Amino acid sequence: MMSSLVAFFKRQIPSLGPITYAESLRACCGVLIGILITGLVSRMALGPSNLPALVAPMGASAVLLFAVPSSQMAQPWSILGGNIVSALVGAAMARLLGEGLLSDPLLAAAAAAATAIAAMYLLRCLHPPGGAVALTAVLGGPAIQEAGFSFAFWPVGLSSLLMLAVAMVFNNLTGRRYPHLKAAPRNIHRTRDLPPTARIGVTETDVSRVLERQDEVYDVSPEDLGRLVQEVEAQAWNRSEGRTVTCADIMSRDVAVATPDMPLRAAWALMRDHRIKALPVVDDNQVVTGIVTQTDFMVHAGWYAEPRALNRLGRFIRRASWHNWPLAKTVDQIMTVDVRCVSPDLRVTELVPVMADLGRHHLPVVDAERRLVGIVTQSDLIAALFRSRLVLSSAA
């Protein structure tokens, strides 16, 4: 129970990729410099004023500008358009729903945030801090409410522009291209044809069509995503170039196994828990002595074509735990002893006839002493052949 709870919470942690300490320090320094310069310049520009030199949403904008400068939500139009438009929407909602006898600040705030997001979608300047800017325009206090629509330009527009200018200088000086503009493919022959590398493998059109089917906002541009996929394919090609893909490359190494004396109910529960259809059977030295599959359970349960076969299988599993039942109770009584095993260095292409012609769906991978080191399934083989085909097509 505790391990399941820990695993659940671990899945909640997002994967940010392999970020180095140097990159983290770079981003932190950028935020420090950006907010400090923006605040100082805004304070001097505003002079004696009830308006704040900085509004809280600028901190969120700084995270995007310096920590993830390649984000689509951190580009110049997203920063300026998103913040200014959201401030204008917030000021409008503050006047429409925040004043008069029927005024309700909570309703005005909710309407401001929702309308600001709609406007940012429409103008293609989605910027998460924009929602906070809209709320600030409604709930920011008397000085901001008195400023009205001018709040969108002074201080929101000024702060956004200053922060953007600092980000352009800082990011480019520290090796991060900003703004992250789309690079137009150039053909040295000066024709309308795409460059050769843009005609094969994963193209921007392919990525755009997949994203369109997803109907969900991903914080990466289609061209960046396509470029990353192509670089990953090239890396995979370089890794496998000059050698043949083997079972060791595609096999599962963390294998759920059974022992000969394992109760049938425990083996069945293990397969259900891992959503697998076979368990290699090993002894105390991890030597493979057989394999137990769903088919073995079905055969010994009298599974044929009867309509109530599922009930028969369930009764078999339940009865297998009864001590007074004379039939099979442990794995060694129903497992397949004549199990076909393969070595880690067997070429993947040699698995095709074994699985296709001999009907083997699961092949334990063993070392010279027949100790289990992994397992290869038909799904592994299909995925390997498919990926190899893609990589070869991209590199051709």
C-alpha contacts under 8 A as a table, 3 or more apart, distances in Angstrom:
res1	aa1	res2	aa2	distance
1	M	4	S	5.16
1	M	5	L	6.26
2	M	5	L	5.03
2	M	6	V	6.16
3	S	6	V	5.06
3	S	7	A	6.05
4	S	7	A	5.02
4	S	8	F	6.09
5	L	8	F	5.02
5	L	9	F	6.40
6	V	9	F	5.27
6	V	10	K	6.18
7	A	10	K	5.03
7	A	11	R	6.34
8	F	11	R	5.31
8	F	12	Q	6.86
9	F	12	Q	5.19
9	F	13	I	7.16
10	K	13	I	5.55
11	R	14	P	7.48
16	L	19	I	7.10
19	I	23	E	6.47
19	I	24	S	7.08
20	T	23	E	5.29
20	T	24	S	6.43
21	Y	24	S	5.01
21	Y	25	L	6.09
22	A	25	L	5.10
22	A	26	R	6.10
23	E	26	R	4.95
23	E	27	A	6.25
24	S	27	A	5.24
24	S	28	C	6.27
24	S	67	A	7.58
25	L	28	C	5.08
25	L	29	C	6.12
26	R	29	C	5.25
26	R	30	G	6.19
26	R	174	T	7.64
27	A	30	G	5.01
27	A	31	V	6.28
27	A	63	V	7.93
27	A	66	F	5.12
27	A	67	A	4.81
28	C	31	V	5.20
28	C	32	L	6.23
28	C	66	F	7.70
28	C	67	A	7.58
29	C	32	L	5.05
29	C	33	I	6.14
30	G	33	I	5.23
30	G	34	G	5.81
30	G	66	F	5.62
30	G	167	A	7.40
30	G	170	F	6.69
30	G	171	N	7.84
31	V	34	G	5.04
31	V	35	I	5.96
31	V	62	A	5.64
31	V	63	V	6.73
31	V	66	F	6.13
32	L	35	I	5.61
32	L	36	L	6.04
33	I	36	L	5.19
33	I	37	I	6.00
33	I	166	V	7.92
34	G	37	I	5.47
34	G	38	T	5.99
34	G	62	A	7.08
34	G	163	M	5.68
34	G	166	V	5.76
34	G	167	A	6.87
35	I	38	T	5.09
35	I	39	G	5.90
35	I	58	M	7.80
35	I	59	G	7.36
35	I	62	A	7.23
35	I	163	M	7.02
36	L	39	G	5.24
36	L	40	L	6.14
37	I	40	L	5.21
37	I	41	V	6.04
37	I	162	L	7.88
37	I	163	M	7.94
37	I	166	V	7.87
38	T	41	V	5.40
38	T	42	S	5.93
38	T	54	L	7.73
38	T	159	S	5.98
38	T	162	L	5.53
38	T	163	M	5.81
39	G	42	S	5.14
39	G	43	R	5.99
39	G	53	A	5.73
39	G	54	L	5.79
39	G	159	S	7.62
40	L	43	R	5.15
40	L	44	M	6.35
40	L	53	A	7.83
41	V	44	M	5.19
41	V	45	A	6.05
42	S	45	A	4.98
42	S	46	L	5.90
42	S	53	A	5.19
42	S	54	L	7.35
42	S	155	P	7.29
42	S	158	L	7.14
42	S	159	S	6.68
43	R	46	L	5.30
43	R	47	G	6.02
43	R	53	A	5.01
44	M	47	G	5.30
46	L	49	S	6.25
46	L	51	L	7.96
46	L	53	A	7.10
46	L	155	P	7.95
49	S	52	P	7.68
50	N	143	A	5.87
51	L	143	A	5.97
51	L	144	I	6.44
51	L	155	P	7.47
52	P	55	V	6.42
52	P	155	P	7.40
53	A	155	P	6.57
53	A	159	S	7.98
54	L	58	M	6.98
54	L	155	P	7.13
54	L	156	V	7.89
54	L	159	S	6.87
55	V	58	M	5.90
55	V	136	T	7.98
55	V	155	P	7.87
55	V	156	V	7.29
56	A	59	G	5.84
56	A	60	A	7.71
57	P	60	A	5.27
57	P	61	S	6.47
57	P	129	P	5.33
57	P	130	G	7.46
57	P	132	A	5.73
57	P	133	V	5.92
58	M	61	S	4.89
58	M	62	A	6.07
58	M	129	P	7.34
58	M	159	S	7.44
58	M	160	S	7.33
59	G	62	A	5.05
59	G	63	V	6.51
60	A	63	V	5.18
60	A	64	L	6.69
60	A	128	P	7.90
60	A	129	P	5.70
61	S	64	L	5.28
61	S	65	L	6.15
61	S	74	A	7.49
61	S	79	I	7.23
61	S	129	P	6.01
62	A	65	L	4.99
62	A	66	F	5.97
62	A	67	A	7.78
62	A	163	M	7.28
63	V	66	F	5.61
63	V	67	A	5.27
63	V	68	V	7.12
64	L	67	A	5.53
64	L	68	V	5.04
64	L	69	P	6.11
64	L	71	S	7.18
64	L	73	M	7.33
64	L	74	A	5.33
65	L	68	V	6.09
65	L	69	P	4.88
65	L	74	A	5.36
65	L	75	Q	7.73
65	L	164	L	7.50
65	L	167	A	6.19
66	F	69	P	5.58
66	F	167	A	6.53
66	F	171	N	7.01
68	V	71	S	5.55
68	V	74	A	7.28
69	P	74	A	5.85
69	P	75	Q	7.35
69	P	171	N	7.70
69	P	176	R	7.46
69	P	177	R	7.91
69	P	178	Y	6.59
69	P	179	P	7.50
69	P	180	H	7.27
70	S	74	A	6.96
70	S	75	Q	7.61
70	S	177	R	7.85
70	S	178	Y	7.33
70	S	179	P	7.63
70	S	180	H	5.50
70	S	220	V	7.88
71	S	74	A	5.21
71	S	75	Q	6.99
71	S	180	H	7.94
71	S	219	D	5.93
71	S	220	V	6.11
72	Q	75	Q	5.79
72	Q	78	S	7.60
72	Q	219	D	5.82
72	Q	220	V	5.97
72	Q	221	S	6.59
73	M	78	S	5.54
73	M	79	I	7.37
73	M	125	C	7.26
73	M	126	L	5.96
73	M	127	H	5.11
73	M	128	P	7.46
73	M	219	D	7.08
74	A	78	S	6.04
74	A	79	I	6.16
74	A	127	H	7.18
75	Q	78	S	5.27
75	Q	79	I	6.24
75	Q	178	Y	7.97
75	Q	179	P	5.95
75	Q	180	H	6.80
76	P	79	I	5.15
76	P	80	L	6.10
76	P	164	L	6.83
76	P	179	P	6.88
77	W	80	L	5.31
77	W	81	G	5.26
77	W	82	G	7.35
77	W	125	C	5.99
78	S	81	G	5.38
78	S	82	G	5.16
78	S	83	N	7.82
78	S	124	R	7.53
78	S	125	C	4.10
78	S	126	L	5.79
78	S	127	H	5.51
79	I	82	G	5.44
79	I	83	N	5.99
79	I	125	C	7.45
79	I	127	H	6.41
79	I	160	S	6.55
79	I	164	L	7.55
80	L	83	N	5.55
80	L	84	I	5.95
80	L	157	G	6.79
80	L	160	S	5.99
80	L	161	L	6.84
81	G	84	I	5.40
81	G	85	V	5.69
81	G	120	M	7.70
81	G	125	C	5.75
82	G	85	V	5.47
82	G	86	S	5.95
82	G	120	M	5.92
82	G	125	C	5.21
82	G	126	L	5.92
82	G	127	H	5.25
82	G	129	P	7.97
82	G	130	G	5.41
83	N	86	S	5.22
83	N	87	A	6.14
83	N	127	H	7.30
83	N	129	P	7.13
83	N	130	G	4.82
83	N	133	V	6.38
83	N	152	A	7.68
83	N	156	V	6.88
83	N	157	G	7.25
83	N	160	S	7.34
84	I	87	A	5.11
84	I	88	L	6.26
84	I	152	A	5.10
84	I	153	F	6.73
84	I	156	V	6.59
84	I	157	G	5.86
85	V	88	L	5.12
85	V	89	V	6.20
85	V	116	A	7.05
85	V	119	A	7.33
85	V	120	M	7.37
85	V	130	G	7.97
85	V	152	A	7.44
86	S	89	V	5.04
86	S	90	G	6.03
86	S	112	A	7.85
86	S	113	A	7.81
86	S	116	A	4.86
86	S	117	I	7.73
86	S	119	A	7.75
86	S	120	M	7.69
86	S	130	G	5.34
86	S	131	G	6.71
86	S	133	V	6.06
86	S	134	A	4.97
86	S	152	A	7.92
87	A	90	G	5.01
87	A	91	A	6.13
87	A	130	G	7.60
87	A	133	V	5.65
87	A	134	A	5.08
87	A	136	T	7.97
87	A	137	A	5.99
87	A	149	F	7.54
87	A	151	F	6.90
87	A	152	A	4.75
87	A	156	V	7.44
88	L	91	A	5.16
88	L	92	A	6.21
88	L	134	A	7.71
88	L	149	F	5.74
88	L	151	F	7.83
88	L	152	A	5.60
89	V	92	A	5.08
89	V	93	M	6.21
89	V	112	A	6.04
89	V	115	T	6.92
89	V	116	A	5.89
89	V	134	A	6.50
90	G	93	M	5.17
90	G	94	A	6.08
90	G	109	A	7.52
90	G	112	A	4.89
90	G	113	A	7.41
90	G	116	A	7.41
90	G	133	V	7.50
90	G	134	A	4.26
90	G	135	L	6.44
90	G	136	T	7.56
90	G	137	A	4.97
90	G	138	V	5.78
91	A	94	A	5.05
91	A	95	R	6.45
91	A	134	A	7.57
91	A	137	A	5.45
91	A	138	V	6.47
91	A	145	Q	7.31
91	A	148	G	5.56
91	A	149	F	5.61
91	A	151	F	7.84
92	A	95	R	5.31
92	A	96	L	6.20
92	A	149	F	7.47
93	M	96	L	4.94
93	M	97	L	5.63
93	M	98	G	6.89
93	M	108	A	5.55
93	M	109	A	7.54
93	M	111	A	6.91
93	M	112	A	5.64
93	M	138	V	7.27
94	A	97	L	5.62
94	A	98	G	4.51
94	A	99	E	6.91
94	A	105	P	7.55
94	A	108	A	5.91
94	A	109	A	7.69
94	A	112	A	7.91
94	A	137	A	7.19
94	A	138	V	5.08
94	A	145	Q	7.47
95	R	98	G	5.51
95	R	99	E	5.69
96	L	99	E	6.62
96	L	108	A	7.78
97	L	100	G	7.84
97	L	102	L	7.54
97	L	103	S	5.32
97	L	104	D	6.22
97	L	105	P	7.14
97	L	107	L	7.04
97	L	108	A	5.10
98	G	103	S	4.55
98	G	104	D	5.48
98	G	105	P	5.20
98	G	108	A	5.75
98	G	138	V	7.48
99	E	102	L	7.31
99	E	103	S	4.85
99	E	104	D	7.75
100	G	103	S	5.29
104	D	107	L	5.36
104	D	108	A	6.20
105	P	108	A	4.93
105	P	109	A	5.98
105	P	138	V	7.05
105	P	139	L	7.18
106	L	109	A	5.12
106	L	110	A	6.25
107	L	110	A	5.22
107	L	111	A	6.07
108	A	111	A	5.18
108	A	112	A	5.95
108	A	138	V	6.85
109	A	112	A	5.03
109	A	113	A	6.26
109	A	134	A	7.42
109	A	135	L	5.38
109	A	138	V	5.85
109	A	139	L	7.18
110	A	113	A	5.34
110	A	114	A	6.24
110	A	135	L	7.86
111	A	114	A	5.22
111	A	115	T	5.90
112	A	115	T	5.27
112	A	116	A	5.89
112	A	131	G	7.98
112	A	134	A	5.62
112	A	135	L	6.58
112	A	138	V	7.67
113	A	116	A	5.14
113	A	117	I	6.32
113	A	131	G	5.05
113	A	132	A	7.47
113	A	134	A	5.61
113	A	135	L	6.31
114	A	117	I	5.31
114	A	118	A	6.37
114	A	131	G	7.87
115	T	118	A	4.99
115	T	119	A	6.13
116	A	119	A	5.06
116	A	120	M	6.13
116	A	130	G	7.14
116	A	131	G	6.45
116	A	134	A	6.65
117	I	120	M	5.05
117	I	121	Y	6.13
117	I	126	L	7.14
117	I	130	G	7.65
117	I	131	G	6.75
118	A	121	Y	5.14
118	A	122	L	6.18
119	A	122	L	5.02
119	A	123	L	6.08
120	M	123	L	5.11
120	M	124	R	5.66
120	M	125	C	4.94
120	M	126	L	4.81
120	M	127	H	7.38
121	Y	124	R	5.02
121	Y	125	C	6.52
121	Y	126	L	5.83
122	L	125	C	7.93
123	L	126	L	7.97
126	L	130	G	7.78
127	H	130	G	5.44
127	H	131	G	7.90
128	P	131	G	6.00
128	P	132	A	7.68
129	P	132	A	5.17
129	P	133	V	6.30
130	G	133	V	4.88
130	G	134	A	6.26
131	G	134	A	5.21
131	G	135	L	6.47
132	A	135	L	5.05
132	A	136	T	6.10
133	V	136	T	4.99
133	V	137	A	6.31
134	A	137	A	5.24
134	A	138	V	6.73
135	L	138	V	5.22
135	L	139	L	5.90
135	L	140	G	7.49
136	T	139	L	5.09
136	T	140	G	4.53
137	A	140	G	5.67
137	A	144	I	6.38
137	A	145	Q	6.62
137	A	151	F	7.52
138	V	141	G	7.78
138	V	145	Q	6.87
140	G	143	A	7.75
140	G	144	I	5.81
140	G	145	Q	7.13
141	G	144	I	5.70
141	G	145	Q	6.27
142	P	145	Q	5.06
142	P	146	E	5.92
143	A	146	E	5.19
143	A	147	A	6.32
144	I	147	A	5.09
144	I	148	G	6.71
144	I	151	F	6.51
145	Q	148	G	5.34
147	A	150	S	5.57
147	A	151	F	5.45
148	G	151	F	5.82
149	F	152	A	5.77
149	F	153	F	7.80
150	S	153	F	5.46
150	S	154	W	5.90
151	F	154	W	4.96
151	F	155	P	5.99
151	F	156	V	6.35
152	A	155	P	6.82
152	A	156	V	5.20
152	A	157	G	5.84
153	F	156	V	5.42
153	F	157	G	4.13
153	F	158	L	6.21
154	W	157	G	5.83
154	W	158	L	5.82
154	W	159	S	7.97
155	P	158	L	5.18
155	P	159	S	5.84
156	V	159	S	5.26
156	V	160	S	6.07
157	G	160	S	5.16
157	G	161	L	6.11
158	L	161	L	5.19
158	L	162	L	6.16
159	S	162	L	5.17
159	S	163	M	6.00
160	S	163	M	5.19
160	S	164	L	6.00
161	L	164	L	5.07
161	L	165	A	6.21
162	L	165	A	5.14
162	L	166	V	6.32
163	M	166	V	5.22
163	M	167	A	6.13
164	L	167	A	5.04
164	L	168	M	6.22
165	A	168	M	5.22
165	A	169	V	6.51
166	V	169	V	5.31
166	V	170	F	5.94
167	A	170	F	5.13
167	A	171	N	5.64
167	A	178	Y	7.73
168	M	171	N	5.62
168	M	172	N	6.20
168	M	178	Y	5.71
168	M	179	P	6.82
169	V	172	N	5.56
169	V	173	L	6.11
170	F	173	L	5.18
170	F	174	T	6.17
171	N	174	T	5.20
171	N	175	G	6.29
171	N	176	R	4.84
171	N	177	R	6.47
171	N	178	Y	6.23
172	N	175	G	5.24
172	N	176	R	5.08
172	N	177	R	5.35
172	N	178	Y	6.16
173	L	176	R	7.43
177	R	180	H	6.03
178	Y	181	L	7.55
182	K	223	E	7.19
185	P	194	L	6.82
185	P	195	P	6.75
185	P	198	A	7.98
186	R	190	R	7.76
186	R	194	L	7.32
186	R	195	P	6.62
187	N	190	R	5.40
187	N	191	T	6.42
187	N	192	R	7.55
187	N	193	D	6.94
187	N	194	L	6.32
187	N	195	P	5.28
188	I	191	T	7.92
194	L	198	A	5.95
194	L	199	R	6.42
195	P	198	A	5.38
195	P	199	R	6.79
196	P	199	R	5.38
196	P	200	I	7.19
197	T	200	I	6.03
198	A	201	G	7.81
198	A	203	T	6.19
199	R	203	T	6.94
200	I	203	T	6.90
200	I	393	S	7.27
200	I	394	S	5.82
201	G	230	Q	7.38
201	G	390	L	6.95
201	G	391	V	7.90
201	G	393	S	6.24
201	G	394	S	4.43
202	V	206	D	6.22
202	V	207	V	7.27
202	V	226	G	6.22
202	V	229	V	7.15
202	V	230	Q	6.57
202	V	394	S	7.70
203	T	206	D	5.19
203	T	207	V	6.49
203	T	226	G	6.07
204	E	207	V	5.12
204	E	208	S	6.07
204	E	222	P	5.86
204	E	223	E	5.40
204	E	226	G	5.65
205	T	208	S	5.05
205	T	209	R	6.18
206	D	209	R	5.29
206	D	210	V	6.37
207	V	210	V	5.19
207	V	211	L	6.16
207	V	222	P	5.73
207	V	223	E	7.87
207	V	225	L	7.31
207	V	226	G	6.24
208	S	211	L	5.11
208	S	212	E	6.02
208	S	222	P	5.78
209	R	212	E	4.99
209	R	213	R	6.36
210	V	213	R	5.19
210	V	214	Q	6.41
211	L	214	Q	4.99
211	L	215	D	6.43
211	L	216	E	7.21
211	L	222	P	7.96
212	E	215	D	5.25
212	E	216	E	7.76
218	Y	221	S	7.79
220	V	224	D	6.51
220	V	225	L	6.42
221	S	224	D	5.22
221	S	225	L	6.15
222	P	225	L	5.09
222	P	226	G	6.00
223	E	226	G	5.09
223	E	227	R	6.06
224	D	227	R	5.05
224	D	228	L	6.14
225	L	228	L	5.14
225	L	229	V	6.24
226	G	229	V	5.14
226	G	230	Q	6.22
227	R	230	Q	5.12
227	R	231	E	6.20
228	L	231	E	5.10
228	L	232	V	6.13
229	V	232	V	5.05
229	V	233	E	6.18
230	Q	233	E	5.05
230	Q	234	A	6.19
230	Q	394	S	7.77
231	E	234	A	4.99
231	E	235	Q	6.12
232	V	235	Q	4.96
232	V	236	A	6.16
233	E	236	A	5.02
233	E	237	W	6.11
233	E	391	V	5.71
233	E	394	S	7.44
234	A	237	W	4.97
234	A	238	N	6.12
234	A	391	V	7.33
234	A	394	S	7.92
234	A	395	A	7.24
235	Q	238	N	5.09
235	Q	239	R	6.12
236	A	239	R	5.04
236	A	240	S	6.26
236	A	391	V	7.41
237	W	240	S	5.25
237	W	241	E	5.64
237	W	391	V	6.20
237	W	392	L	7.63
237	W	395	A	7.57
238	N	241	E	5.08
240	S	243	R	5.76
240	S	244	T	6.99
240	S	245	V	6.97
241	E	244	T	7.96
244	T	347	R	6.57
245	V	249	D	6.27
245	V	347	R	6.03
245	V	348	V	6.01
246	T	249	D	5.41
246	T	250	I	7.04
246	T	344	P	6.65
246	T	345	D	5.34
246	T	346	L	5.38
246	T	347	R	4.31
246	T	348	V	5.05
247	C	250	I	5.43
247	C	251	M	5.64
247	C	343	S	7.28
247	C	344	P	4.98
247	C	345	D	6.04
247	C	346	L	5.72
247	C	347	R	6.31
247	C	348	V	5.85
247	C	365	V	7.61
247	C	376	V	7.06
248	A	251	M	5.57
248	A	344	P	4.61
248	A	345	D	6.30
248	A	374	G	7.97
250	I	376	V	7.16
250	I	380	D	6.21
250	I	381	L	7.51
250	I	384	A	6.74
251	M	365	V	7.79
251	M	374	G	5.81
251	M	375	I	5.37
251	M	376	V	4.80
251	M	377	T	7.80
251	M	380	D	6.89
252	S	255	V	6.47
252	S	374	G	5.34
252	S	375	I	5.39
252	S	376	V	6.45
253	R	373	V	6.33
253	R	374	G	4.44
253	R	375	I	6.85
254	D	374	G	7.02
255	V	374	G	6.22
255	V	375	I	6.92
256	A	270	L	7.67
256	A	274	H	7.81
256	A	279	L	6.43
256	A	280	P	7.63
257	V	279	L	5.12
257	V	280	P	5.16
257	V	281	V	5.87
257	V	282	V	6.92
258	A	262	M	6.42
258	A	267	A	6.47
258	A	279	L	5.94
258	A	280	P	6.15
258	A	281	V	4.71
258	A	282	V	6.42
258	A	331	V	7.59
259	T	262	M	5.27
259	T	281	V	5.16
259	T	282	V	5.36
259	T	283	D	6.06
259	T	331	V	7.10
259	T	332	D	7.89
260	P	281	V	6.30
260	P	282	V	7.10
260	P	283	D	7.09
260	P	330	T	6.88
260	P	331	V	5.22
260	P	332	D	4.53
261	D	330	T	5.45
261	D	331	V	6.06
261	D	332	D	6.41
262	M	266	A	6.68
262	M	267	A	6.65
262	M	330	T	5.48
262	M	331	V	5.64
262	M	332	D	7.99
263	P	266	A	5.32
263	P	267	A	6.42
263	P	320	A	7.74
263	P	321	S	7.17
263	P	329	K	5.97
263	P	330	T	4.44
263	P	331	V	6.24
264	L	267	A	5.05
264	L	268	W	6.08
264	L	317	I	6.93
264	L	320	A	6.31
264	L	321	S	7.34
264	L	329	K	5.83
264	L	330	T	5.10
264	L	331	V	5.63
265	R	268	W	5.10
265	R	269	A	6.07
265	R	317	I	5.82
265	R	318	R	7.24
265	R	320	A	6.75
265	R	321	S	6.55
266	A	269	A	5.06
266	A	270	L	6.09
267	A	270	L	5.04
267	A	271	M	6.38
267	A	279	L	7.90
267	A	331	V	7.33
268	W	271	M	5.23
268	W	272	R	6.27
268	W	317	I	7.82
269	A	272	R	5.05
269	A	273	D	5.94
270	L	273	D	5.07
270	L	274	H	6.24
271	M	274	H	5.32
271	M	275	R	5.65
271	M	276	I	5.11
271	M	277	K	6.19
271	M	278	A	6.92
271	M	279	L	7.25
272	R	275	R	4.86
272	R	276	I	6.64
276	I	279	L	7.92
277	K	293	T	5.67
277	K	294	Q	5.55
278	A	291	I	6.90
278	A	292	V	5.65
278	A	293	T	4.12
278	A	294	Q	6.44
278	A	362	H	7.07
279	L	291	I	5.73
279	L	292	V	5.35
279	L	293	T	6.34
280	P	288	V	6.75
280	P	289	T	7.96
280	P	290	G	6.20
280	P	291	I	4.37
280	P	292	V	6.44
280	P	364	P	6.75
281	V	288	V	5.77
281	V	289	T	5.69
281	V	290	G	4.97
281	V	291	I	5.08
281	V	292	V	6.88
281	V	335	M	7.97
282	V	285	N	7.43
282	V	286	Q	5.01
282	V	287	V	5.15
282	V	288	V	4.46
282	V	289	T	5.50
282	V	290	G	7.11
282	V	372	L	7.65
283	D	286	Q	5.26
283	D	287	V	5.55
283	D	288	V	6.79
283	D	289	T	6.89
284	D	287	V	7.42
285	N	371	R	7.26
286	Q	371	R	5.18
286	Q	372	L	5.81
287	V	369	E	7.47
287	V	370	R	5.46
287	V	371	R	4.15
287	V	372	L	6.04
288	V	291	I	7.95
288	V	366	V	7.79
288	V	370	R	6.27
288	V	371	R	6.10
288	V	372	L	6.13
289	T	337	V	6.42
289	T	339	V	7.83
290	G	335	M	6.21
290	G	336	T	5.46
290	G	337	V	4.38
290	G	338	D	6.64
290	G	339	V	5.55
291	I	335	M	5.55
291	I	336	T	5.30
291	I	337	V	6.68
291	I	339	V	6.34
292	V	296	D	6.21
292	V	297	F	7.98
292	V	331	V	7.07
292	V	334	I	7.15
292	V	335	M	4.45
292	V	336	T	6.01
293	T	296	D	5.23
293	T	297	F	6.79
293	T	335	M	7.42
294	Q	297	F	5.16
294	Q	298	M	6.24
295	T	298	M	4.96
295	T	299	V	6.02
296	D	299	V	5.25
296	D	300	H	6.26
296	D	334	I	6.15
296	D	335	M	6.47
296	D	336	T	7.48
297	F	300	H	5.36
297	F	301	A	6.06
297	F	313	L	7.57
297	F	334	I	7.26
298	M	301	A	4.99
298	M	302	G	6.32
298	M	303	W	4.77
298	M	304	Y	7.94
298	M	313	L	6.45
299	V	302	G	5.32
299	V	303	W	5.36
299	V	304	Y	7.67
300	H	303	W	7.27
300	H	334	I	7.11
301	A	312	R	6.46
301	A	313	L	5.45
301	A	316	F	5.62
302	G	309	A	7.89
302	G	312	R	7.39
302	G	313	L	7.80
303	W	306	E	7.40
303	W	309	A	5.71
303	W	312	R	7.32
303	W	313	L	7.04
304	Y	309	A	6.98
305	A	309	A	6.94
306	E	309	A	5.23
307	P	310	L	7.86
308	R	311	N	5.41
308	R	312	R	6.43
309	A	312	R	4.89
309	A	313	L	6.22
310	L	313	L	5.13
310	L	314	G	6.28
311	N	314	G	5.02
311	N	315	R	6.14
312	R	315	R	5.14
312	R	316	F	6.15
313	L	316	F	5.00
313	L	317	I	6.33
314	G	317	I	5.24
314	G	318	R	6.30
315	R	318	R	5.09
315	R	319	R	5.97
316	F	319	R	5.12
316	F	320	A	5.97
317	I	320	A	5.13
317	I	321	S	7.19
318	R	321	S	5.89
318	R	322	W	7.51
319	R	322	W	5.31
319	R	325	W	6.87
320	A	323	H	7.96
320	A	325	W	7.09
320	A	327	L	7.56
320	A	328	A	6.58
320	A	329	K	4.90
320	A	330	T	7.92
321	S	329	K	6.51
322	W	325	W	5.53
323	H	326	P	7.97
328	A	333	Q	5.58
328	A	334	I	6.87
329	K	333	Q	7.07
330	T	333	Q	5.74
330	T	334	I	7.49
331	V	334	I	5.69
331	V	335	M	5.81
332	D	335	M	5.37
336	T	339	V	6.31
340	R	363	L	6.35
340	R	364	P	7.34
341	C	363	L	5.55
341	C	364	P	5.02
341	C	365	V	5.74
341	C	366	V	6.55
342	V	346	L	6.82
342	V	363	L	6.64
342	V	364	P	6.42
342	V	365	V	4.95
342	V	366	V	6.24
343	S	346	L	5.53
343	S	365	V	5.39
343	S	366	V	5.43
343	S	367	D	6.10
343	S	368	A	7.79
344	P	365	V	6.01
344	P	366	V	6.85
344	P	367	D	7.08
346	L	350	E	7.01
346	L	351	L	7.98
347	R	350	E	5.48
347	R	351	L	7.19
348	V	351	L	5.35
348	V	352	V	7.41
348	V	381	L	7.16
349	T	352	V	5.76
350	E	353	P	6.51
350	E	354	V	7.30
351	L	354	V	5.24
351	L	355	M	6.13
351	L	381	L	7.69
352	V	355	M	5.40
352	V	356	A	5.66
352	V	357	D	7.85
352	V	381	L	7.91
353	P	356	A	5.07
353	P	357	D	5.13
353	P	358	L	6.98
354	V	357	D	5.74
354	V	358	L	5.19
354	V	359	G	6.97
354	V	360	R	6.42
355	M	358	L	5.62
355	M	359	G	5.01
355	M	360	R	4.53
355	M	361	H	5.98
355	M	378	Q	7.11
356	A	359	G	5.48
356	A	360	R	7.27
360	R	363	L	6.95
361	H	377	T	5.69
361	H	378	Q	5.53
362	H	375	I	6.91
362	H	376	V	5.89
362	H	377	T	4.61
362	H	378	Q	6.84
363	L	375	I	5.69
363	L	376	V	5.24
363	L	377	T	6.37
364	P	372	L	6.81
364	P	373	V	7.87
364	P	374	G	6.10
364	P	375	I	4.34
364	P	376	V	6.36
365	V	372	L	5.98
365	V	373	V	5.68
365	V	374	G	4.92
365	V	375	I	5.15
365	V	376	V	6.97
366	V	369	E	7.46
366	V	370	R	4.86
366	V	371	R	5.10
366	V	372	L	4.52
366	V	373	V	5.34
366	V	374	G	6.98
367	D	370	R	5.10
367	D	371	R	5.47
367	D	372	L	6.76
367	D	373	V	6.74
368	A	371	R	7.40
376	V	380	D	6.10
376	V	381	L	7.33
377	T	380	D	5.18
377	T	381	L	6.48
378	Q	381	L	5.03
378	Q	382	I	6.16
379	S	382	I	5.19
379	S	383	A	6.11
380	D	383	A	5.22
380	D	384	A	6.08
381	L	384	A	5.11
381	L	385	L	6.17
382	I	385	L	5.28
382	I	386	F	6.01
383	A	386	F	5.10
383	A	387	R	6.02
384	A	387	R	5.23
384	A	388	S	6.00
385	L	388	S	5.09
385	L	389	R	6.12
386	F	389	R	5.15
386	F	390	L	6.37
387	R	390	L	5.05
387	R	391	V	6.17
388	S	391	V	5.14
388	S	392	L	6.05
389	R	392	L	5.18
389	R	393	S	6.05
390	L	393	S	5.08
390	L	394	S	6.14
391	V	394	S	5.11
391	V	395	A	6.13
392	L	395	A	5.15
392	L	396	A	5.92
393	S	396	A	5.24
